[in-house]
């Protein structure tokens, strides 16, 4: 399918501006994607027409807001292939989703001597909560090593598995390298030892077709803002039987069925995990973002992004002084690199001077950077609204910068 990139770009107001007198080339999509006008309009419409708290009101505005809010839960259910909408919990983001599982599932089911497995390429949000849990519970955190290409050593993962393994929490696609992990194999192997599996889908959900029932993952977390939606909103999917067995995360309104000073009866899922007034406006504005993705289709989006990634590799790899970091065969549209003799931040600033927005630093993956013996990288990440001419602009700019240092 040939996409009309100019037409798609026309849906995103932020892309049509200059930075330092140059047309903006936005290649920081792994950090956050830009928002189509339909998302911005829906956000405004809620506040202008439907602003009300949800679920408990008897008036028209509350009814409309509740209906629209819960419709998004059903849209997310279909988007990820969940069995039912009740398995979809709204959070603040991927980080809160992981912490929710650590503080609830972990609190109840992880005990002294139990083991949790993560990988070398995890984001800090999929490291720190488990470290905290292990410290509190006397559990053990084990780490899957990776190859120089940025791919996990699956055989080493299998060696880490045992009857002591209670949870495997792994990134589906690396934010720093783009590596797509073989999560179905990981899930099947972990389940063979009775362990549960959490997938960090922050990067994968915007690029890859995901069916949680087919994958058979126990948890999946991701963020709306990496899916053309608003910031401050995330999704935690969990299998019903596991969510029902977990204690609440926060106490307060909405997560209760009945309260007295003697005892409290908790609400059914998903409301048991959604205490207080939720992020109503951003949830409602997430639907047009998902509609945008569904309207184009994940297959077409990934095809375009893969083409951009290959084109970028073709143009960048021959540049003298260009050092790729993460060369896995199976990747999402992320290219992480350094220029010989230059600090990533300096490269990022020089690219910014040419209107090109990239991310620099350790990308919240300091242990991964340590594995490669570097401070950080420059990361260019592509989305459906990026064009080949923007890739050419990036390559020309990188070439110029490399020549300055490597004359």
C-alpha positions in Angstrom: 0.0 0.0 0.0 1.4 3.4 -1.1 0.6 6.0 1.5 0.0 9.6 0.7 2.6 11.0 3.1 1.8 14.7 2.2 -1.9 14.1 3.0 -1.0 12.3 6.3 1.4 15.2 7.3 -1.4 17.6 6.6 -3.2 16.1 9.6 -0.5 17.1 12.1 -0.4 20.9 12.7 2.9 20.8 14.7 4.9 19.5 11.7 4.4 22.7 9.7 6.8 25.0 11.4 10.4 26.1 11.2 13.1 25.6 13.8 16.2 27.8 13.7 15.0 29.0 10.3 14.8 25.4 8.9 11.7 23.3 8.2 11.1 21.0 11.2 12.2 17.4 10.7 10.8 15.6 13.7 12.6 12.3 14.3 12.0 11.9 18.0 9.0 9.6 17.7 10.2 7.0 20.1 10.1 9.7 22.8 6.6 10.9 21.8 4.6 11.0 18.6 2.9 14.1 17.3 -0.9 14.4 17.5 -3.3 14.7 14.6 -5.8 17.5 14.6 -8.6 15.1 15.3 -7.1 14.4 18.7 -6.7 18.1 19.5 -10.2 18.8 18.4 -11.7 16.0 20.5 -9.8 17.2 23.6 -11.2 20.7 23.1 -14.7 19.4 22.4 -14.8 17.5 25.7 -14.0 20.6 27.7 -16.2 22.9 25.7 -19.3 20.6 25.5 -19.1 17.5 27.8 -16.9 18.5 30.8 -18.2 16.4 33.7 -17.1 13.7 36.1 -18.1 10.2 35.0 -19.9 7.0 36.2 -21.9 8.6 39.0 -23.7 11.5 37.5 -27.4 11.5 36.6 -27.3 14.4 34.2 -26.8 14.5 30.5 -23.1 15.8 30.5 -22.1 13.0 32.9 -23.9 10.5 30.8 -22.2 11.6 27.6 -18.7 11.8 29.2 -19.2 8.3 30.7 -20.3 6.8 27.4 -17.4 8.3 25.5 -14.9 7.3 28.2 -16.0 3.7 28.3 -16.2 3.5 24.5 -12.4 4.1 24.5 -11.9 1.1 26.8 -13.7 -1.0 24.2 -11.6 0.5 21.4 -8.4 -0.4 23.2 -9.8 -3.9 23.9 -10.1 -4.4 20.1 -6.8 -2.7 19.4 -4.8 -5.2 21.4 -7.1 -8.2 21.0 -8.1 -8.5 24.7 -10.9 -10.9 25.6 -13.0 -8.3 27.3 -13.0 -4.5 28.0 -12.8 -5.2 31.8 -9.2 -6.3 31.3 -8.2 -2.8 30.2 -7.1 -0.5 33.0 -6.3 3.2 32.4 -3.1 4.5 34.0 -0.9 7.5 33.7 1.5 5.7 31.4 3.7 2.6 30.9 5.7 3.4 34.0 2.7 3.5 36.2 1.4 0.2 34.7 4.6 -1.6 35.5 4.6 -0.1 39.0 1.0 -1.1 39.5 1.9 -4.7 38.8 5.0 -4.6 41.0 3.0 -3.1 43.9 0.0 -5.4 43.6 0.9 -8.7 41.9 4.4 -8.4 43.3 3.3 -7.6 46.8 0.9 -10.6 46.9 2.7 -13.3 44.9 6.5 -12.6 45.1 8.2 -13.9 48.2 11.7 -14.4 49.6 13.9 -16.4 47.3 11.6 -16.0 44.3 13.1 -14.8 41.1 12.2 -12.1 38.5 13.8 -12.0 35.1 14.4 -8.9 33.0 16.7 -8.2 30.1 19.8 -6.0 29.6 18.0 -3.7 27.3 15.2 -2.6 29.7 14.1 0.9 30.2 14.6 2.1 33.8 10.9 1.9 34.4 11.2 -1.9 33.9 14.2 -2.2 36.2 13.7 0.1 39.2 10.2 -1.2 40.3 11.6 -4.8 40.4 14.7 -3.8 42.2 12.5 -2.1 44.8 10.3 -5.2 45.1 13.2 -7.6 45.4 14.8 -5.5 48.1 11.5 -5.4 50.0 10.7 -9.1 49.6 14.1 -10.7 49.5 13.5 -11.8 45.9 16.3 -12.1 43.3 16.5 -10.1 40.0 18.1 -11.9 37.1 19.2 -10.3 33.8 19.2 -11.8 30.3 22.5 -10.9 28.5 22.5 -9.6 25.0 24.8 -9.9 21.9 26.8 -7.0 20.4 24.0 -6.7 17.8 21.5 -5.8 20.6 19.7 -9.2 20.5 19.0 -11.3 23.6 20.8 -14.6 24.1 17.7 -16.8 24.2 19.6 -19.8 25.3 20.9 -17.9 28.3 17.4 -16.8 29.1 16.3 -20.5 29.1 19.1 -21.2 31.6 17.8 -18.5 33.9 14.3 -20.0 34.1 13.5 -22.3 37.0 10.6 -23.2 39.3 11.7 -20.1 41.4 10.9 -17.8 38.5 7.6 -16.0 39.3 7.7 -13.2 36.7 9.4 -12.3 33.4 9.1 -8.6 32.6 10.6 -7.7 29.2 10.5 -5.0 26.6 8.7 -6.0 23.4 10.8 -3.5 21.3 13.8 -1.6 22.7 13.4 2.2 22.9 17.2 2.6 22.7 18.0 0.1 19.9 14.8 -0.7 18.1 15.3 -4.5 18.7 12.1 -6.5 18.5 12.4 -9.3 21.1 11.0 -12.8 20.4 8.3 -12.3 23.0 6.1 -15.3 21.9 9.0 -17.7 22.5 9.8 -15.9 25.8 6.2 -16.2 27.0 5.9 -19.8 26.1 9.2 -20.7 27.8 8.2 -18.8 30.9 4.8 -20.3 31.1 6.5 -23.7 31.0 7.8 -22.9 34.5 4.6 -21.4 35.7 5.9 -17.8 35.6 3.8 -14.9 34.5 5.0 -12.5 31.8 4.7 -8.7 31.5 5.4 -7.0 28.2 6.6 -3.4 28.1 4.8 -2.4 24.9 5.6 1.3 24.9 7.5 1.1 21.6 5.9 -1.9 20.0 2.2 -0.9 20.1 2.7 1.9 17.6 4.6 -0.3 15.1 3.5 -3.9 15.4 0.2 -5.8 15.3 -0.5 -7.0 18.8 -3.0 -9.7 19.9 -2.6 -10.3 23.7 -4.7 -13.5 23.4 -2.5 -14.9 20.7 0.7 -13.9 22.5 -0.8 -15.2 25.7 1.0 -12.5 27.8 -0.3 -12.0 31.3 0.2 -8.2 31.3 0.9 -5.6 28.6 1.6 -1.9 29.3 1.9 1.0 26.9 1.4 4.8 26.7 -1.1 6.8 24.6 1.4 9.5 23.8 3.5 7.2 21.7 0.4 6.3 19.7 -0.5 9.8 18.5 -2.6 10.3 21.6 -2.3 12.6 24.6 0.3 12.5 27.3 -0.5 11.4 30.9 -2.5 8.3 29.8 -1.4 4.7 29.7 -3.0 1.3 29.4 -2.4 -1.8 31.5 -3.9 -5.0 30.2 -4.1 -8.0 32.4 -5.8 -11.4 32.3 -9.1 -11.3 34.3 -8.2 -14.1 36.7 -4.9 -12.5 37.5 -6.3 -9.0 38.0 -9.1 -10.3 40.2 -6.5 -12.0 42.4 -4.4 -8.8 42.8 -5.1 -6.3 45.6 -5.9 -2.7 44.7 -3.2 -0.2 43.9 -4.7 3.0 45.4 -7.6 3.5 47.8 -10.4 6.1 47.4 -13.4 6.7 45.3 -14.5 4.6 42.4 -12.4 1.6 43.4 -14.9 0.7 46.1 -18.2 -1.1 46.2 -19.1 -0.3 49.8 -17.3 1.5 52.6 -17.9 1.6 56.3 -15.5 2.3 59.2 -15.4 -1.4 59.9 -14.5 -2.6 56.4 -14.4 -1.8 52.7 -15.6 -4.0 49.8 -13.7 -3.4 46.6 -15.2 -2.8 43.2 -14.9 -5.2 40.2 -12.2 -4.9 37.6 -11.2 -2.6 36.0 -12.5 0.0 38.5 -10.7 -1.7 41.4 -7.5 -0.2 39.9 -8.9 3.2 38.9 -9.2 5.2 42.2 -10.3 8.8 42.0 -11.3 11.1 39.2 -9.6 9.7 36.1 -7.9 11.5 33.2 -11.2 11.8 31.4 -10.3 14.3 28.7 -7.2 12.5 27.5 -8.9 9.1 27.6 -11.7 10.4 25.4 -9.1 12.1 23.1 -7.2 8.8 22.7 -10.0 7.3 20.5 -9.3 9.5 17.5 -5.6 8.6 17.8 -6.5 4.9 17.6 -9.0 5.6 14.8 -6.1 7.3 12.9 -4.0 4.2 13.3 -6.8 1.8 12.4 -7.7 4.0 9.4 -4.3 3.6 7.8 -3.6 0.1 9.2 -0.7 -1.2 11.2 0.6 -3.2 8.2 0.8 -0.1 6.0 2.3 2.0 8.8 5.0 -0.6 9.6 5.7 -1.1 5.9 6.4 2.7 5.4 8.5 2.9 8.6 10.5 -0.2 7.6 11.2 1.4 4.3 12.4 4.6 6.0 14.7 2.6 8.3 16.3 0.7 5.5 16.8 3.9 3.5 18.4 5.6 6.5 20.7 2.6 7.0 21.6 2.7 3.3 22.5 6.4 3.5 24.1 6.6 7.0 26.2 3.4 7.2 28.7 4.5 4.5 29.5 7.8 6.3 33.0 7.9 7.7 32.9 8.1 11.5 29.3 6.8 11.7 28.9 4.1 14.4 25.6 2.3 14.6 24.5 1.0 18.0 22.1 -1.9 17.8 22.1 -3.9 14.5 19.5 -6.5 15.2 17.9 -8.1 12.2 14.4 -7.5 13.5 13.8 -3.9 14.5 11.2 -1.2 14.7 12.0 2.1 13.0 14.8 3.3 15.4 18.4 4.0 14.4 20.8 4.6 17.3 24.3 5.8 16.5 27.4 7.8 17.5 29.8 9.8 15.5 33.4 8.9 16.2 35.1 11.4 18.5 31.9 13.4 19.3 29.6 13.4 22.3 26.0 12.5 21.4 24.6 15.7 22.9 26.9 17.8 20.7 25.7 15.9 17.6 22.1 16.4 18.7 22.6 20.2 19.1 24.2 20.4 15.7 21.3 18.5 14.1 18.8 20.8 16.0 20.5 23.8 14.4 19.5 22.3 11.1 15.9 21.8 12.2 16.2 18.1 12.9 14.8 16.8 16.2 16.5 13.7 17.6 17.0 12.2 21.1 20.4 12.0 22.7 21.7 10.4 25.9 21.2 7.1 27.5 17.5 6.9 26.8 16.7 5.8 30.3 18.7 2.6 29.6 22.0 3.2 31.5 22.7 -0.5 32.1 22.4 -1.1 28.4 24.8 1.8 27.6 27.2 0.3 30.1 27.0 -3.0 28.3 28.2 -1.2 25.1 30.8 0.8 26.9 29.3 4.2 25.9 27.7 7.2 27.6 24.8 7.3 25.2 23.7 7.6 21.6 22.0 9.8 19.1 18.6 8.2 18.3 16.5 9.0 15.2 13.1 7.3 15.2 10.7 7.4 12.3 6.9 7.5 12.2 4.2 7.3 9.5 4.4 11.0 8.8 8.1 11.1 8.1 9.3 11.2 4.5 12.3 10.0 2.5 13.3 13.6 1.9 13.6 14.0 5.7 15.8 10.9 5.9 18.0 12.4 3.2 18.2 15.6 5.2 19.3 13.6 8.2 21.9 11.8 6.3 23.3 14.9 4.7 23.4 16.6 8.1 25.2 13.7 9.8 27.7 13.6 6.9 28.5 17.2 7.3 28.9 16.9 11.1 31.1 13.8 10.7 33.3 15.6 8.2 33.8 18.5 10.7 35.2 16.0 13.2 36.9 13.6 10.9 38.7 15.8 8.5 
